[in-house]
Amino acid sequence: MSLLYNYSPVEPLSAWSRFRTELYACLTARADALFDLCDALTCAPGPVRHLAQLSSA
């Protein structure tokens, strides 16, 4: 039996969702802004040297 046969994309998505929920719960002040910043960092096409680079794209 192939490993690909048993592959289910649901588990990685639920793990990612759980991680994002727990990360958001850790943020206290300005949680929405900090969470948006984390999203921008993870979606950046390359290394980010300055946070201002994220808003210039």
C-alpha atoms as one frame of an Amber mdcrd trajectory, in Angstrom:
protein
   0.000   0.000   0.000   1.355   3.410  -0.948   1.838   6.160   1.588   0.120
   8.574  -0.770  -3.002   6.453  -0.628  -3.409   7.216   3.090  -2.520  10.897
   2.760  -5.186  13.221   4.073  -4.733  16.997   3.719  -7.192  17.596   6.568
  -4.754  16.855   9.405  -2.068  19.402   8.347  -4.777  22.038   7.915  -6.264
  21.368  11.329  -2.783  21.476  12.892  -2.107  24.823  11.175  -5.475  26.152
  12.318  -4.801  25.028  15.894  -1.368  26.719  15.805  -2.865  29.994  14.560
  -5.568  29.898  17.240  -3.004  29.299  19.990  -0.699  32.013  18.625  -3.545
  34.522  18.590  -4.423  33.588  22.183  -0.837  34.400  23.245  -1.057  37.932
  21.875  -2.450  40.403  24.387  -2.138  44.054  23.420  -2.843  44.865  19.765
  -3.502  41.212  18.956  -5.072  41.889  15.542  -2.179  44.059  14.345   0.455
  41.617  15.580  -1.359  38.673  14.038  -1.558  40.502  10.700   2.171  41.155
  10.956   2.801  37.432  11.506   0.692  36.646   8.437   2.669  39.140   6.364
   5.955  37.626   7.535   4.918  34.100   6.634   3.661  35.181   3.193   6.718
  37.275   2.289   8.384  36.063  -0.919  11.859  36.233   0.616  13.815  37.396
   3.645  12.519  40.526   5.354  15.212  42.881   6.622  12.861  45.644   7.800
   9.210  45.521   8.789   8.499  48.483   6.510   9.237  46.187   3.542   6.021
  44.313   4.272   3.875  47.374   3.609   5.677  48.369   0.404   4.845  45.224
  -1.521
